[in-house]
Amino acid sequence: MDIKAKIAELEAKIKGDPKLLENFGKEPIKTVEGLIGVDLPDDQLKPIVDGLKAKLAAGDLQNTVSGIAGKLKGLF
């Protein structure tokens, strides 16, 4: 399994569905298992979950920085 490709695929699904995003926040491993359709041991899913958390957090940070930059730009 190509972990990077799987993370990108799951990220798109989670970002596109607010309910999935909420479920991922509460139970990330269970949500990922449901999305990939395979019951794997938690230690095998942990790298995918960690990668997804990092990608989702980076996206939130980027949106925040863009919003702040836009507001500052409007001041000048």
MIZASE-124796 format. One record per atom (N, C-alpha, C): residue number from 1; atom name; x, y, z. Coordinates in nm, 3 decimals, decimal comma, m for minus. Example, Ala and Ser with C-alpha at 12.3 -4.5 7.8 and 13.67 -1.06 7.14 Angstrom:
! MIZASE-124796
+-----+------+---------+---------+---------+
:  nr : atom :       X :       Y :       Z :
+-----+------+---------+---------+---------+
:   1 :    N :   1,319 :  m0,569 :   0,780 :
:   1 :   CA :   1,230 :  m0,450 :   0,780 :
:   1 :    C :   1,320 :  m0,330 :   0,780 :
:   2 :    N :   1,285 :  m0,225 :   0,708 :
:   2 :   CA :   1,367 :  m0,106 :   0,714 :
:   2 :    C :   1,290 :   0,003 :   0,787 :
+-----+------+---------+---------+---------+
//
This chain:
! MIZASE-124796
+-----+------+---------+---------+---------+
:  nr : atom :       X :       Y :       Z :
+-----+------+---------+---------+---------+
:   1 :    N :   0,085 :  m0,118 :   0,000 :
:   1 :   CA :   0,000 :   0,000 :   0,000 :
:   1 :    C :   0,089 :   0,124 :   0,000 :
:   2 :    N :   0,064 :   0,217 :  m0,092 :
:   2 :   CA :   0,136 :   0,342 :  m0,098 :
:   2 :    C :   0,072 :   0,437 :   0,004 :
:   3 :    N :   0,141 :   0,457 :   0,115 :
:   3 :   CA :   0,084 :   0,534 :   0,226 :
:   3 :    C :   0,057 :   0,679 :   0,184 :
:   4 :    N :   0,150 :   0,742 :   0,112 :
:   4 :   CA :   0,131 :   0,881 :   0,070 :
:   4 :    C :   0,007 :   0,896 :  m0,017 :
:   5 :    N :  m0,012 :   0,804 :  m0,109 :
:   5 :   CA :  m0,129 :   0,809 :  m0,197 :
:   5 :    C :  m0,257 :   0,786 :  m0,117 :
:   6 :    N :  m0,253 :   0,693 :  m0,024 :
:   6 :   CA :  m0,371 :   0,665 :   0,058 :
:   6 :    C :  m0,405 :   0,784 :   0,147 :
:   7 :    N :  m0,303 :   0,850 :   0,202 :
:   7 :   CA :  m0,327 :   0,969 :   0,285 :
:   7 :    C :  m0,392 :   1,079 :   0,201 :
:   8 :    N :  m0,342 :   1,102 :   0,081 :
:   8 :   CA :  m0,399 :   1,205 :  m0,007 :
:   8 :    C :  m0,544 :   1,173 :  m0,041 :
:   9 :    N :  m0,571 :   1,046 :  m0,069 :
:   9 :   CA :  m0,707 :   1,003 :  m0,103 :
:   9 :    C :  m0,801 :   1,025 :   0,016 :
:  10 :    N :  m0,757 :   0,982 :   0,133 :
:  10 :   CA :  m0,841 :   0,995 :   0,253 :
:  10 :    C :  m0,858 :   1,140 :   0,293 :
:  11 :    N :  m0,754 :   1,221 :   0,275 :
:  11 :   CA :  m0,763 :   1,364 :   0,308 :
:  11 :    C :  m0,873 :   1,430 :   0,226 :
:  12 :    N :  m0,878 :   1,400 :   0,097 :
:  12 :   CA :  m0,980 :   1,458 :   0,010 :
:  12 :    C :  m1,120 :   1,416 :   0,056 :
:  13 :    N :  m1,136 :   1,290 :   0,092 :
:  13 :   CA :  m1,266 :   1,242 :   0,138 :
:  13 :    C :  m1,306 :   1,310 :   0,268 :
:  14 :    N :  m1,213 :   1,320 :   0,361 :
:  14 :   CA :  m1,243 :   1,376 :   0,493 :
:  14 :    C :  m1,273 :   1,526 :   0,482 :
:  15 :    N :  m1,194 :   1,598 :   0,403 :
:  15 :   CA :  m1,217 :   1,742 :   0,387 :
:  15 :    C :  m1,350 :   1,770 :   0,318 :
:  16 :    N :  m1,393 :   1,680 :   0,233 :
:  16 :   CA :  m1,516 :   1,700 :   0,158 :
:  16 :    C :  m1,643 :   1,663 :   0,232 :
:  17 :    N :  m1,630 :   1,606 :   0,350 :
:  17 :   CA :  m1,747 :   1,561 :   0,425 :
:  17 :    C :  m1,734 :   1,604 :   0,571 :
:  18 :    N :  m1,812 :   1,705 :   0,613 :
:  18 :   CA :  m1,801 :   1,754 :   0,751 :
:  18 :    C :  m1,826 :   1,645 :   0,857 :
:  19 :    N :  m1,915 :   1,552 :   0,826 :
:  19 :   CA :  m1,944 :   1,444 :   0,921 :
:  19 :    C :  m1,822 :   1,353 :   0,938 :
:  20 :    N :  m1,755 :   1,322 :   0,826 :
:  20 :   CA :  m1,633 :   1,241 :   0,833 :
:  20 :    C :  m1,525 :   1,315 :   0,912 :
:  21 :    N :  m1,513 :   1,445 :   0,889 :
:  21 :   CA :  m1,414 :   1,524 :   0,961 :
:  21 :    C :  m1,441 :   1,521 :   1,111 :
:  22 :    N :  m1,567 :   1,532 :   1,148 :
:  22 :   CA :  m1,605 :   1,524 :   1,289 :
:  22 :    C :  m1,572 :   1,386 :   1,347 :
:  23 :    N :  m1,607 :   1,281 :   1,272 :
:  23 :   CA :  m1,578 :   1,144 :   1,318 :
:  23 :    C :  m1,428 :   1,121 :   1,329 :
:  24 :    N :  m1,352 :   1,173 :   1,233 :
:  24 :   CA :  m1,206 :   1,158 :   1,237 :
:  24 :    C :  m1,149 :   1,227 :   1,361 :
:  25 :    N :  m1,204 :   1,340 :   1,397 :
:  25 :   CA :  m1,159 :   1,410 :   1,518 :
:  25 :    C :  m1,185 :   1,331 :   1,644 :
:  26 :    N :  m1,296 :   1,259 :   1,647 :
:  26 :   CA :  m1,334 :   1,182 :   1,766 :
:  26 :    C :  m1,266 :   1,045 :   1,769 :
:  27 :    N :  m1,271 :   0,973 :   1,657 :
:  27 :   CA :  m1,218 :   0,837 :   1,649 :
:  27 :    C :  m1,142 :   0,818 :   1,519 :
:  28 :    N :  m1,019 :   0,868 :   1,514 :
:  28 :   CA :  m0,946 :   0,865 :   1,386 :
:  28 :    C :  m0,920 :   0,726 :   1,331 :
:  29 :    N :  m0,880 :   0,634 :   1,414 :
:  29 :   CA :  m0,848 :   0,499 :   1,365 :
:  29 :    C :  m0,973 :   0,428 :   1,313 :
:  30 :    N :  m1,079 :   0,437 :   1,387 :
:  30 :   CA :  m1,204 :   0,374 :   1,346 :
:  30 :    C :  m1,255 :   0,436 :   1,215 :
:  31 :    N :  m1,242 :   0,567 :   1,201 :
:  31 :   CA :  m1,286 :   0,635 :   1,079 :
:  31 :    C :  m1,203 :   0,590 :   0,959 :
:  32 :    N :  m1,072 :   0,582 :   0,977 :
:  32 :   CA :  m0,985 :   0,538 :   0,867 :
:  32 :    C :  m1,017 :   0,394 :   0,830 :
:  33 :    N :  m1,038 :   0,309 :   0,928 :
:  33 :   CA :  m1,074 :   0,169 :   0,899 :
:  33 :    C :  m1,201 :   0,164 :   0,815 :
:  34 :    N :  m1,299 :   0,246 :   0,851 :
:  34 :   CA :  m1,424 :   0,248 :   0,776 :
:  34 :    C :  m1,405 :   0,297 :   0,633 :
:  35 :    N :  m1,317 :   0,394 :   0,615 :
:  35 :   CA :  m1,294 :   0,449 :   0,482 :
:  35 :    C :  m1,218 :   0,354 :   0,391 :
:  36 :    N :  m1,121 :   0,283 :   0,447 :
:  36 :   CA :  m1,044 :   0,192 :   0,362 :
:  36 :    C :  m1,111 :   0,055 :   0,350 :
:  37 :    N :  m1,204 :   0,027 :   0,441 :
:  37 :   CA :  m1,280 :  m0,097 :   0,432 :
:  37 :    C :  m1,205 :  m0,221 :   0,475 :
:  38 :    N :  m1,097 :  m0,202 :   0,552 :
:  38 :   CA :  m1,017 :  m0,315 :   0,598 :
:  38 :    C :  m0,991 :  m0,298 :   0,747 :
:  39 :    N :  m1,011 :  m0,404 :   0,821 :
:  39 :   CA :  m0,985 :  m0,402 :   0,964 :
:  39 :    C :  m0,840 :  m0,441 :   0,987 :
:  40 :    N :  m0,757 :  m0,342 :   1,015 :
:  40 :   CA :  m0,614 :  m0,365 :   1,039 :
:  40 :    C :  m0,580 :  m0,334 :   1,184 :
:  41 :    N :  m0,472 :  m0,390 :   1,233 :
:  41 :   CA :  m0,428 :  m0,354 :   1,368 :
:  41 :    C :  m0,398 :  m0,204 :   1,376 :
:  42 :    N :  m0,425 :  m0,147 :   1,493 :
:  42 :   CA :  m0,406 :  m0,003 :   1,513 :
:  42 :    C :  m0,265 :   0,043 :   1,480 :
:  43 :    N :  m0,165 :  m0,038 :   1,511 :
:  43 :   CA :  m0,027 :   0,003 :   1,485 :
:  43 :    C :   0,003 :   0,015 :   1,335 :
:  44 :    N :  m0,072 :  m0,055 :   1,251 :
:  44 :   CA :  m0,054 :  m0,043 :   1,108 :
:  44 :    C :  m0,127 :   0,080 :   1,052 :
:  45 :    N :  m0,233 :   0,122 :   1,119 :
:  45 :   CA :  m0,308 :   0,238 :   1,074 :
:  45 :    C :  m0,251 :   0,369 :   1,129 :
:  46 :    N :  m0,173 :   0,360 :   1,236 :
:  46 :   CA :  m0,121 :   0,480 :   1,301 :
:  46 :    C :  m0,043 :   0,570 :   1,206 :
:  47 :    N :   0,045 :   0,520 :   1,117 :
:  47 :   CA :   0,115 :   0,611 :   1,025 :
:  47 :    C :   0,019 :   0,687 :   0,932 :
:  48 :    N :  m0,088 :   0,621 :   0,890 :
:  48 :   CA :  m0,186 :   0,688 :   0,805 :
:  48 :    C :  m0,261 :   0,795 :   0,883 :
:  49 :    N :  m0,303 :   0,761 :   1,005 :
:  49 :   CA :  m0,374 :   0,856 :   1,089 :
:  49 :    C :  m0,285 :   0,976 :   1,121 :
:  50 :    N :  m0,160 :   0,951 :   1,155 :
:  50 :   CA :  m0,067 :   1,060 :   1,186 :
:  50 :    C :  m0,045 :   1,150 :   1,064 :
:  51 :    N :  m0,032 :   1,089 :   0,948 :
:  51 :   CA :  m0,015 :   1,166 :   0,825 :
:  51 :    C :  m0,137 :   1,251 :   0,793 :
:  52 :    N :  m0,254 :   1,193 :   0,813 :
:  52 :   CA :  m0,378 :   1,268 :   0,790 :
:  52 :    C :  m0,391 :   1,385 :   0,887 :
:  53 :    N :  m0,360 :   1,361 :   1,013 :
:  53 :   CA :  m0,367 :   1,468 :   1,112 :
:  53 :    C :  m0,274 :   1,583 :   1,074 :
:  54 :    N :  m0,154 :   1,550 :   1,029 :
:  54 :   CA :  m0,057 :   1,652 :   0,990 :
:  54 :    C :  m0,107 :   1,730 :   0,868 :
:  55 :    N :  m0,160 :   1,659 :   0,768 :
:  55 :   CA :  m0,208 :   1,726 :   0,647 :
:  55 :    C :  m0,328 :   1,816 :   0,678 :
:  56 :    N :  m0,420 :   1,768 :   0,760 :
:  56 :   CA :  m0,537 :   1,847 :   0,794 :
:  56 :    C :  m0,498 :   1,969 :   0,878 :
:  57 :    N :  m0,405 :   1,952 :   0,970 :
:  57 :   CA :  m0,359 :   2,064 :   1,052 :
:  57 :    C :  m0,285 :   2,166 :   0,966 :
:  58 :    N :  m0,205 :   2,120 :   0,872 :
:  58 :   CA :  m0,132 :   2,210 :   0,783 :
:  58 :    C :  m0,230 :   2,291 :   0,698 :
:  59 :    N :  m0,336 :   2,227 :   0,653 :
:  59 :   CA :  m0,437 :   2,297 :   0,574 :
:  59 :    C :  m0,507 :   2,403 :   0,655 :
:  60 :    N :  m0,539 :   2,373 :   0,781 :
:  60 :   CA :  m0,601 :   2,471 :   0,869 :
:  60 :    C :  m0,508 :   2,588 :   0,894 :
:  61 :    N :  m0,380 :   2,559 :   0,916 :
:  61 :   CA :  m0,282 :   2,664 :   0,940 :
:  61 :    C :  m0,267 :   2,753 :   0,817 :
:  62 :    N :  m0,263 :   2,692 :   0,699 :
:  62 :   CA :  m0,250 :   2,768 :   0,575 :
:  62 :    C :  m0,370 :   2,860 :   0,555 :
:  63 :    N :  m0,491 :   2,812 :   0,584 :
:  63 :   CA :  m0,610 :   2,894 :   0,570 :
:  63 :    C :  m0,607 :   3,011 :   0,667 :
:  64 :    N :  m0,561 :   2,986 :   0,789 :
:  64 :   CA :  m0,552 :   3,092 :   0,889 :
:  64 :    C :  m0,452 :   3,198 :   0,846 :
:  65 :    N :  m0,335 :   3,157 :   0,801 :
:  65 :   CA :  m0,232 :   3,251 :   0,756 :
:  65 :    C :  m0,281 :   3,331 :   0,637 :
:  66 :    N :  m0,347 :   3,267 :   0,542 :
:  66 :   CA :  m0,400 :   3,337 :   0,425 :
:  66 :    C :  m0,504 :   3,441 :   0,467 :
:  67 :    N :  m0,588 :   3,404 :   0,561 :
:  67 :   CA :  m0,690 :   3,497 :   0,609 :
:  67 :    C :  m0,629 :   3,618 :   0,678 :
:  68 :    N :  m0,528 :   3,596 :   0,759 :
:  68 :   CA :  m0,461 :   3,705 :   0,829 :
:  68 :    C :  m0,388 :   3,794 :   0,729 :
:  69 :    N :  m0,320 :   3,734 :   0,633 :
:  69 :   CA :  m0,248 :   3,810 :   0,532 :
:  69 :    C :  m0,345 :   3,898 :   0,452 :
:  70 :    N :  m0,459 :   3,845 :   0,419 :
:  70 :   CA :  m0,559 :   3,922 :   0,345 :
:  70 :    C :  m0,610 :   4,040 :   0,424 :
:  71 :    N :  m0,630 :   4,021 :   0,554 :
:  71 :   CA :  m0,675 :   4,131 :   0,639 :
:  71 :    C :  m0,568 :   4,238 :   0,652 :
:  72 :    N :  m0,443 :   4,196 :   0,668 :
:  72 :   CA :  m0,334 :   4,292 :   0,678 :
:  72 :    C :  m0,319 :   4,370 :   0,548 :
:  73 :    N :  m0,333 :   4,301 :   0,438 :
:  73 :   CA :  m0,322 :   4,365 :   0,306 :
:  73 :    C :  m0,426 :   4,475 :   0,291 :
:  74 :    N :  m0,546 :   4,449 :   0,344 :
:  74 :   CA :  m0,652 :   4,547 :   0,337 :
:  74 :    C :  m0,627 :   4,672 :   0,421 :
:  75 :    N :  m0,541 :   4,661 :   0,520 :
:  75 :   CA :  m0,510 :   4,775 :   0,604 :
:  75 :    C :  m0,418 :   4,876 :   0,536 :
:  76 :    N :  m0,340 :   4,827 :   0,441 :
:  76 :   CA :  m0,240 :   4,915 :   0,379 :
:  76 :    C :  m0,283 :   4,960 :   0,246 :
+-----+------+---------+---------+---------+
//
